[in-house]
Amino acid sequence: MNTIRGRVLIAFCVLFLLIGPFLLFAFKSLQKIDNAKTLRERVAVFDGNRLKADNKFFQILDFDTKSNEFYSDKSSKSLQEYHQYIENSKKAVASIKAANYNANNTIDKRLSRISSDLEALNSKITHVLGLIQQKGFKNYGTIGRMRQSIHQLEAGTKGISLEEVLQLRRLEKDFFLRKDQSYAKTLNIFCDNILIKLKSDAETDSETVVLLETYRENFNLITHLEKEIGNGNSGMIREIQRINQRLNGQVAALYKMVDADSKIMIGSIKSYLVLFFTITVLFAILSAFVFSSHIAKPINTLISDMDSIVQNNFEGQLKRNRSIKIAEIDKLTGTYNGLVSKIKTQINALSEKNKSLKFLNGKLVESENELKEASRIKDKFFSIISHDLRGHTGNVLSLANILKDEKESLKKEEKELFIKYLSDASQNLQLLLDNLLNWAKSQMNDHEVSKRSFNIFQVIQKNVLLFKENAARKNISISYEERLVPNAYADKDMIDFVIRNLLSNALKFTTQGDSILIQVLEGTSELIISVKDTGIGMSEKQRKALLNSTKENNSTKGTHNEEGTGLGFAICKDFIQRNNGSIEIDSKLDHGSTFSFTVPTSLTRESILRVS
């Protein structure tokens, strides 16, 4: 064990002996917590199946009892599912008992009451469904036999009139509609009167008496079954609801008991874990300090000797310390002594100077490139200010002076025309300034991205209204179909700028009678917004040049000689990329253009990590 590896191995074994009990206790604690979690999950499984069974029962009452299959086959899909859920609930109760590892007598008693109530609930539901099938529906059961009797009486029998049969049917329907026993009593009295009349008449057909008595007997059986079945306020249905309410309370109490046991157990485990961890860390630190000193001391001595040789300009050799019995130290000493004789101070110095010169040269190249780019931005900025901005402000000033000087001689129509021109010129000037400022910010990396959730159609509507009058003067229609889509997650001002520029370009390159359509489609995690026009379009060369450019473009005059700065699309492309989107152009000369771009609809990992 005279090697570093051997001494580290000894230290590791000692540390393992210290940490072993802590790891074992942690493992046992995790098992207990997992058991508590399993117990609660099984309670949830039971509760879920019980509630599903209850739901299926009321679904049977509402729908299956009005289906012929329920009476002809004595079963239905919902009834089978109900029995399956009940069976699952019973299995869940058994699994809860098996999962109660602490043998909590209180929980066992609670489970016994739940099992008892579950059996009672299933028994009463089964009994109610049997009564409903006995009662029947349409041509099945007691209702079917009652209908058969009354239909035979309606078909025509001696001694009873059609009016009397219809009166019986009215009383019968009144009872079934209103569930009022007074109608049942009235029907029985009416039947008694008819039977007295029939039996007193010697010419009465005995079959008529039998049919009427059979009809009354079946009707009375139905009223008895209805009363026994009951509803939310009486009968078996009310008893079923009470059992369900009792089960709800018992399950809630069971949840509380399980959660309380879990909290107590977790609290005690945490306390023991903290104690174990503290003791283990203290012993580990002490052991590490002791063992590290056995290893670090000879290494520090060797380092000190090496430093001494370096300070003496690599004069001298390391001396082997016979008192240090570490094989690696002996090997390191010999290797270092061999290297010292080969080191050349001048080569190291020249190498360091060369690295410094390369670093400085790289910095100079970067500075030169930054100065060139700043000069280009400055020249472009002043060029736009001296030409485009000056021209637009001149147009606004000229139109304003005409209105001022000639306002008395101008007709009303001419004034309105000048005002519209002045509005257009002001709008173009505003768009130019907006593009110019956004371009300058993007070039100087001074435009921060502020992402948030917003309704894309509010932005579209705002910009359509902005260009409404301009489009009307060129007889161009702008339309969009508002639909239900998720909110966009991006910088609202940037997306507003993109839509405004794409709409402005679409108006610029369309003529009278053309149309512009804005569409919004929903992707997997993004919105696809397209601005489609039927204008003059562009060639494939123009499309590729515009789409692949990374700098500002040369401006192309519009259909009415509208001028631009060539900045709009470059900024749009930059803004869309900053918002984790992409842009595409589909265009054909003389067949219009479609500009499509994507905007994320939710907060994604890329939108969090990306720094714009």
C-alpha positions in Angstrom: 0.0 0.0 0.0 2.9 2.4 -0.6 1.2 3.8 -3.7 -1.3 6.7 -4.0 -3.8 4.3 -5.4 -3.5 2.0 -2.4 -3.9 4.8 0.1 -6.9 6.2 -1.8 -8.4 2.7 -1.8 -8.0 2.5 2.0 -9.7 5.9 2.3 -12.5 4.8 0.1 -13.2 1.7 2.1 -13.3 3.7 5.4 -15.6 6.2 3.8 -17.9 3.4 2.5 -18.1 2.0 6.0 -19.2 5.4 7.3 -21.7 6.1 4.5 -23.0 2.5 4.3 -25.4 2.7 7.2 -26.7 6.1 5.9 -27.4 4.7 2.5 -29.1 1.6 4.0 -31.4 3.7 6.1 -32.2 6.0 3.2 -33.1 3.0 1.1 -35.4 1.6 3.8 -37.0 5.0 4.2 -37.6 5.3 0.5 -39.3 1.9 0.6 -41.6 3.1 3.4 -42.5 6.3 1.5 -43.2 4.3 -1.6 -45.4 1.9 0.3 -47.4 4.9 1.7 -47.7 6.3 -1.8 -48.9 2.9 -3.1 -51.5 2.8 -0.4 -52.9 6.2 -1.3 -52.9 5.3 -5.0 -54.9 2.2 -4.3 -57.4 4.2 -2.4 -57.7 6.5 -5.4 -58.2 3.5 -7.7 -61.0 2.2 -5.5 -62.7 5.7 -5.3 -62.4 6.1 -9.1 -64.0 2.7 -9.9 -66.7 3.3 -7.3 -67.6 6.7 -8.8 -67.5 5.2 -12.3 -69.9 2.4 -11.2 -72.2 5.0 -9.7 -72.1 7.1 -12.9 -72.8 4.0 -15.0 -75.9 3.2 -12.8 -77.4 6.6 -13.4 -76.5 6.3 -17.1 -78.4 3.0 -17.2 -81.4 4.7 -15.6 -81.3 7.7 -18.1 -80.6 5.8 -21.3 -80.4 2.0 -21.2 -83.9 1.7 -19.6 -85.3 3.3 -22.8 -83.6 0.7 -25.0 -85.2 -2.6 -26.2 -81.9 -4.4 -25.7 -82.0 -3.8 -22.0 -85.2 -5.8 -21.7 -84.8 -8.4 -24.5 -81.2 -9.4 -23.6 -81.5 -8.5 -19.9 -78.2 -6.7 -20.3 -76.4 -3.7 -22.0 -72.9 -2.4 -22.5 -73.3 0.1 -19.6 -74.6 -2.7 -17.3 -71.6 -4.9 -18.1 -69.3 -1.9 -17.5 -71.1 -1.2 -14.2 -70.5 -4.8 -13.0 -66.8 -4.5 -14.1 -66.3 -1.3 -12.1 -68.0 -2.9 -9.0 -65.6 -5.9 -9.4 -62.6 -3.5 -9.7 -63.8 -1.6 -6.6 -63.8 -4.9 -4.6 -60.4 -5.8 -5.8 -59.1 -2.4 -5.0 -60.4 -2.7 -1.4 -58.6 -6.0 -1.1 -55.4 -4.5 -2.4 -55.7 -1.6 0.1 -55.8 -4.1 2.9 -52.8 -5.9 1.5 -50.9 -2.5 1.1 -51.6 -1.5 4.7 -48.1 -2.5 5.8 -48.4 -0.8 9.2 -51.4 -3.0 10.1 -53.4 0.1 11.1 -56.5 -1.2 12.9 -58.4 2.0 12.3 -57.9 1.7 8.6 -58.9 -1.9 8.6 -62.2 -1.0 10.4 -62.8 1.8 7.9 -62.2 -0.7 5.1 -64.6 -3.2 6.6 -67.4 -0.5 6.7 -66.6 0.5 3.1 -66.8 -3.1 2.0 -70.1 -3.6 3.7 -71.6 -0.4 2.2 -70.3 -1.4 -1.2 -72.0 -4.8 -1.0 -75.2 -3.1 0.2 -75.0 -0.6 -2.7 -74.5 -3.3 -5.3 -77.3 -5.4 -3.9 -79.8 -2.5 -4.0 -78.7 -1.4 -7.5 -79.1 -4.9 -8.8 -82.5 -5.1 -7.1 -83.6 -1.8 -8.7 -82.4 -2.9 -12.1 -84.4 -6.1 -11.7 -87.5 -4.1 -10.7 -87.1 -1.9 -13.8 -86.8 -4.9 -16.1 -89.9 -6.4 -14.4 -91.7 -3.1 -15.0 -90.7 -3.2 -18.6 -90.8 -0.8 -21.6 -92.9 -0.5 -24.7 -93.7 -4.2 -25.6 -91.6 -5.7 -22.8 -92.4 -6.7 -19.2 -95.5 -5.5 -17.3 -95.8 -2.4 -19.4 -95.8 -4.6 -22.5 -98.6 -6.8 -21.1 -100.6 -3.8 -20.1 -100.3 -2.2 -23.5 -101.3 -5.5 -25.1 -104.5 -5.6 -23.0 -105.5 -2.0 -23.8 -104.7 -2.4 -27.5 -107.0 -5.5 -27.6 -109.7 -3.4 -25.9 -109.1 -0.6 -28.5 -109.4 -3.1 -31.3 -113.1 -3.5 -30.5 -114.8 -5.7 -27.9 -118.4 -6.0 -26.7 -119.6 -4.0 -23.8 -116.9 -1.2 -23.6 -116.9 1.9 -25.8 -114.0 3.6 -27.5 -114.6 6.7 -25.4 -114.1 4.6 -22.2 -110.9 3.1 -23.5 -109.6 6.5 -24.4 -110.4 7.8 -21.0 -108.4 4.9 -19.5 -105.5 5.8 -21.7 -105.7 9.5 -20.7 -105.6 8.6 -17.0 -102.8 6.2 -17.6 -100.7 8.8 -19.4 -101.5 11.4 -16.7 -100.1 9.1 -14.1 -96.9 8.3 -16.0 -96.3 12.0 -16.8 -97.0 13.4 -13.4 -96.3 10.4 -11.1 -99.3 11.4 -9.1 -101.1 8.5 -7.2 -104.4 10.4 -7.5 -104.6 9.5 -11.2 -104.0 5.9 -10.4 -106.9 5.9 -7.9 -109.1 7.6 -10.4 -108.2 5.0 -13.1 -109.0 2.2 -10.6 -112.4 3.7 -9.8 -113.1 4.2 -13.5 -112.2 0.5 -14.1 -114.5 -0.6 -11.2 -117.4 1.4 -12.7 -116.8 -0.2 -16.1 -116.6 -3.7 -14.6 -119.8 -3.2 -12.7 -121.5 -2.1 -15.9 -120.0 -5.1 -17.8 -120.9 -7.7 -15.2 -124.5 -6.4 -15.0 -125.0 -6.7 -18.7 -125.9 -10.2 -19.7 -124.6 -9.7 -23.3 -121.1 -8.7 -22.1 -118.3 -10.8 -23.6 -116.3 -12.5 -20.8 -113.1 -11.8 -22.7 -113.7 -8.1 -22.3 -113.9 -8.5 -18.5 -110.7 -10.5 -18.5 -108.9 -8.0 -20.6 -110.0 -5.1 -18.5 -109.1 -6.8 -15.2 -105.7 -7.9 -16.7 -105.1 -4.3 -17.8 -105.9 -2.9 -14.3 -103.8 -5.6 -12.6 -100.8 -4.8 -14.7 -101.3 -1.0 -14.2 -101.4 -1.4 -10.4 -98.3 -3.6 -10.5 -96.5 -0.9 -12.5 -97.6 1.8 -9.9 -96.3 -0.5 -7.1 -93.0 -1.0 -8.9 -92.7 2.8 -9.6 -93.2 3.5 -5.9 -90.7 0.9 -4.8 -88.1 2.1 -7.3 -88.7 5.7 -6.3 -86.6 8.7 -7.2 -84.2 11.2 -5.6 -86.6 11.8 -2.7 -88.0 8.3 -2.0 -87.8 4.6 -2.6 -84.8 2.5 -3.5 -83.1 5.3 -5.5 -83.1 7.5 -2.4 -81.5 4.6 -0.3 -78.8 4.2 -3.0 -78.0 7.9 -2.9 -77.7 7.7 0.9 -75.3 4.8 0.7 -73.3 6.7 -1.9 -73.2 9.8 0.4 -72.0 7.6 3.3 -69.3 6.0 1.1 -68.2 9.5 0.0 -67.7 10.5 3.7 -65.9 7.2 4.5 -63.5 7.5 1.5 -62.7 11.1 2.5 -62.0 10.0 6.0 -59.8 7.2 4.6 -57.8 9.7 2.6 -57.2 11.8 5.7 -56.1 8.8 7.7 -53.7 7.7 5.0 -52.3 11.2 4.5 -51.9 11.8 8.2 -50.0 8.5 8.6 -47.8 9.4 5.6 -47.0 12.9 7.0 -46.0 11.4 10.4 -43.8 8.8 8.8 -42.2 11.2 6.4 -41.5 13.7 9.2 -39.8 11.1 11.4 -37.8 9.8 8.4 -36.6 13.3 7.6 -35.4 13.8 11.2 -33.5 10.6 11.2 -32.0 11.3 7.7 -30.8 14.7 8.8 -29.2 13.2 11.9 -27.6 10.3 10.0 -26.4 12.7 7.2 -24.8 15.1 9.7 -22.9 12.4 11.6 -21.8 10.8 8.3 -20.5 14.1 6.9 -18.6 14.9 10.0 -16.9 11.5 10.0 -16.3 11.8 6.3 -14.6 15.2 6.7 -12.4 13.9 9.6 -11.4 10.8 7.6 -10.7 12.8 4.5 -8.5 15.2 6.5 -6.5 12.4 8.0 -6.0 10.4 4.8 -5.4 13.5 2.6 -2.5 14.5 4.9 -0.8 11.2 4.3 -1.0 11.8 0.5 -0.7 15.6 0.3 2.3 16.1 2.6 4.9 14.4 0.3 3.3 16.0 -2.8 3.5 19.4 -1.2 7.2 18.8 -0.3 7.9 17.8 -3.9 6.1 20.9 -5.2 8.1 23.1 -2.9 11.4 21.6 -4.2 10.2 22.1 -7.8 9.4 25.7 -7.1 12.9 26.2 -5.7 14.5 24.8 -8.8 12.3 27.1 -11.0 13.2 30.1 -9.0 16.9 29.2 -9.5 16.4 29.1 -13.3 16.2 25.3 -13.4 19.6 25.0 -11.7 20.0 21.8 -9.7 18.1 18.5 -9.4 15.5 17.0 -7.1 16.7 14.8 -4.3 14.9 11.6 -3.6 13.6 11.6 0.0 14.1 8.1 1.4 11.7 8.7 4.2 8.8 9.1 1.7 7.7 5.6 0.7 5.4 6.4 -2.2 6.2 4.8 -5.6 4.6 7.5 -7.7 6.6 10.2 -5.9 9.8 8.4 -6.7 8.8 8.0 -10.4 7.8 11.7 -10.6 11.1 12.8 -9.1 13.1 10.9 -11.7 10.9 12.1 -14.6 11.2 15.7 -13.6 14.9 15.6 -13.2 15.1 14.3 -16.8 12.9 17.1 -18.1 14.7 19.9 -16.3 17.8 19.4 -18.4 15.9 19.7 -21.7 13.9 22.8 -21.0 14.9 25.9 -22.9 13.8 29.2 -21.4 14.2 31.2 -24.6 11.8 28.9 -26.5 9.1 29.2 -23.9 9.5 33.0 -23.9 9.3 33.2 -27.7 6.2 31.0 -27.7 4.5 33.2 -25.2 5.3 36.4 -27.2 4.0 34.7 -30.4 0.7 34.0 -28.7 0.4 37.5 -27.5 1.1 38.9 -31.0 -1.6 36.6 -32.5 -4.1 37.7 -29.9 -3.4 41.4 -30.5 -3.6 40.9 -34.3 -7.0 39.3 -34.0 -8.2 42.2 -31.9 -7.0 44.6 -34.5 -8.8 42.8 -37.3 -12.1 42.7 -35.2 -11.8 46.5 -34.5 -11.2 47.2 -38.2 -14.3 45.2 -39.3 -16.4 47.0 -36.6 -15.2 50.4 -37.8 -16.1 49.5 -41.4 -19.6 48.3 -40.5 -20.2 51.4 -38.4 -19.1 53.6 -41.3 -21.4 51.8 -43.7 -24.4 52.2 -41.3 -23.6 55.9 -40.9 -23.4 56.5 -44.7 -26.6 54.6 -45.3 -28.4 56.5 -42.4 -27.4 59.9 -43.7 -28.1 59.0 -47.3 -31.7 58.1 -46.3 -32.0 61.3 -44.2 -30.7 63.5 -47.0 -32.7 62.0 -49.8 -35.8 59.9 -48.8 -36.7 61.7 -45.5 -36.1 65.1 -47.1 -38.3 64.2 -50.1 -41.2 63.0 -48.0 -41.1 66.0 -45.6 -40.9 68.2 -48.7 -44.1 66.6 -50.1 -45.9 67.1 -46.8 -44.7 70.8 -46.6 -45.7 71.5 -50.2 -49.2 70.1 -49.8 -49.7 72.0 -46.5 -48.5 75.3 -48.2 -51.0 74.8 -51.1 -53.8 74.2 -48.7 -52.8 77.3 -46.7 -52.3 79.7 -49.6 -55.0 78.5 -51.9 -57.7 77.5 -49.4 -60.1 80.3 -50.5 -59.9 79.4 -54.3 -59.9 75.6 -53.9 -63.2 73.8 -54.3 -64.5 71.4 -51.7 -63.6 68.3 -53.8 -60.1 69.7 -54.4 -59.6 70.4 -50.7 -60.6 66.8 -49.8 -58.3 65.5 -52.5 -55.3 67.5 -51.2 -56.2 66.4 -47.6 -56.1 62.8 -48.7 -52.7 63.3 -50.5 -51.4 65.0 -47.4 -52.7 62.0 -45.3 -50.9 59.6 -47.6 -47.7 61.6 -47.5 -47.8 61.8 -43.7 -48.5 58.0 -43.5 -45.6 57.3 -45.9 -43.3 59.6 -43.8 -44.4 57.8 -40.6 -43.7 54.4 -42.2 -40.3 55.6 -43.4 -39.4 57.0 -39.9 -40.6 53.7 -38.3 -38.5 51.6 -40.7 -35.5 53.9 -40.4 -35.5 53.8 -36.6 -36.1 50.1 -36.4 -33.3 49.5 -38.9 -30.9 51.7 -37.0 -31.7 49.8 -33.7 -31.3 46.4 -35.3 -28.0 47.4 -36.9 -26.6 48.6 -33.6 -27.9 45.5 -31.7 -30.0 47.8 -29.5 -33.4 46.3 -30.1 -34.5 44.1 -27.2 -37.1 41.4 -27.7 -40.0 41.5 -25.2 -42.0 38.4 -25.7 -45.6 37.9 -24.5 -48.9 36.3 -25.4 -51.3 38.2 -27.6 -54.2 37.9 -30.1 -52.8 38.0 -33.6 -56.1 39.1 -35.1 -56.0 42.4 -33.0 -52.7 43.2 -34.7 -54.1 42.3 -38.1 -57.3 44.3 -37.6 -55.3 47.4 -36.5 -53.1 47.4 -39.6 -56.0 46.7 -42.0 -57.7 49.8 -40.6 -54.5 51.8 -41.0 -54.3 51.1 -44.7 -58.1 51.0 -45.4 -58.3 54.5 -47.0 -55.1 54.1 -49.0 -56.4 50.8 -50.4 -59.8 52.3 -51.2 -58.2 55.0 -53.2 -56.4 52.4 -55.3 -59.6 50.3 -55.5 -57.9 47.4 -53.7 -59.7 45.1 -51.3 -58.0 43.9 -48.1 -59.7 41.0 -46.4 -59.0 38.5 -43.6 -61.0 35.7 -42.0 -61.0 35.8 -38.2 -60.9 32.3 -36.7 -60.2 30.6 -33.3 -56.5 30.1 -33.0 -54.1 30.1 -30.0 -52.4 33.3 -28.9 -49.0 34.1 -30.5 -46.0 34.2 -28.1 -43.6 36.9 -29.4 -42.7 40.6 -29.3 -46.0 42.2 -30.2 -44.4 45.4 -31.5 -42.1 43.5 -33.8 -44.9 41.3 -35.3 -47.0 44.5 -35.6 -44.1 46.1 -37.6 -43.8 43.0 -39.8 -47.5 42.8 -40.7 -47.6 46.6 -41.3 -44.6 46.4 -43.7 -45.9 43.3 -45.6 -49.3 45.1 -46.0 -47.6 48.3 -47.2 -45.5 46.3 -49.7 -48.6 44.5 -50.9 -50.4 47.8 -51.5 -47.3 49.2 -53.2 -47.2 46.4 -55.8 -50.9 46.0 -56.6 -53.1 47.9 -59.1 -56.8 48.9 -59.2 -59.1 45.9 -58.9 -56.5 43.7 -57.2 -57.0 42.1 -53.7 -55.0 41.4 -50.6 -55.8 38.4 -48.4 -54.4 37.8 -44.9 -54.6 34.2 -43.6 -53.8 32.7 -40.3 -53.3 28.9 -40.0 -52.4 26.9 -36.9 -49.4 24.6 -36.9 -48.1 22.2 -34.3 -46.6 24.9 -32.0 -46.8 28.0 -34.2 -49.1 30.2 -36.3 -48.5 30.6 -40.0 -49.5 34.2 -41.1 -49.6 34.9 -44.9 -50.1 38.1 -46.8 -51.3 37.2 -50.3 -51.8 39.8 -53.1 -52.8 39.5 -56.8 -50.4 42.3 -57.8 -47.5 42.4 -60.3 -45.4 39.7 -58.5 -41.7 39.2 -59.0 -39.3 37.0 -60.9 -37.6 34.0 -59.4 -34.3 35.9 -59.4 -35.9 38.8 -57.5 -37.5 36.4 -55.1 -34.3 34.5 -54.2 -32.3 37.8 -54.0 -34.8 39.2 -51.6 -35.2 36.1 -49.5 -31.4 35.4 -49.2 -30.3 38.9 -48.5 -29.0 39.8 -45.0 -28.5 43.6 -45.6 -30.9 46.3 -46.7 -32.1 46.0 -50.3 -32.4 48.5 -53.2 -36.0 49.9 -53.2 -38.3 49.1 -56.1 -41.0 51.7 -57.1 -44.6 50.6 -56.7 -47.4 50.6 -59.2 -48.1 54.3 -58.5 -44.4 55.2 -58.3 -44.4 54.8 -54.5 -40.8 55.0 -53.1 -39.2 53.1 -50.2 -35.9 52.8 -48.4 -35.2 49.1 -49.1 -35.1 48.6 -45.3 -38.5 47.1 -44.6 -38.0 43.4 -45.6 -34.5 43.2 -44.1 -36.0 44.4 -40.7 -39.0 42.0 -41.1 -36.7 39.1 -41.7 -34.5 40.0 -38.7 -37.5 40.5 -36.4 -39.1 37.2 -37.3 -35.8 35.3 -36.7 -35.4 37.1 -33.3 -38.9 35.7 -32.4 -37.9 32.1 -33.4 -39.9 32.2 -36.6 -39.1 31.8 -40.3 -40.3 33.6 -43.5 -41.0 32.3 -47.0 -41.9 34.0 -50.3 -44.0 32.5 -53.1 -44.3 34.7 -56.1 -44.6 34.6 -59.9 -44.3 37.5 -62.3 -47.7 39.0 -63.1 -49.4 36.5 -60.8 -49.0 38.1 -57.4 -47.0 37.3 -54.3 -47.5 35.5 -51.0 -45.3 36.4 -48.0 -45.6 33.8 -45.2 -44.0 33.8 -41.8 -44.3 31.8 -38.6 -44.8 32.9 -35.0 -44.6 30.5 -31.9 -47.8 30.0 -30.0 -46.3 28.9 -26.6 -43.3 29.3 -24.4 -40.7 26.8 -25.7 -37.2 25.8 -24.6 -35.8 27.6 -27.5 -37.7 30.8 -26.7 -36.4 30.7 -23.1 -32.7 29.9 -24.0 -32.4 32.1 -27.0 -31.0 35.6 -26.3 -32.1 38.1 -28.9 
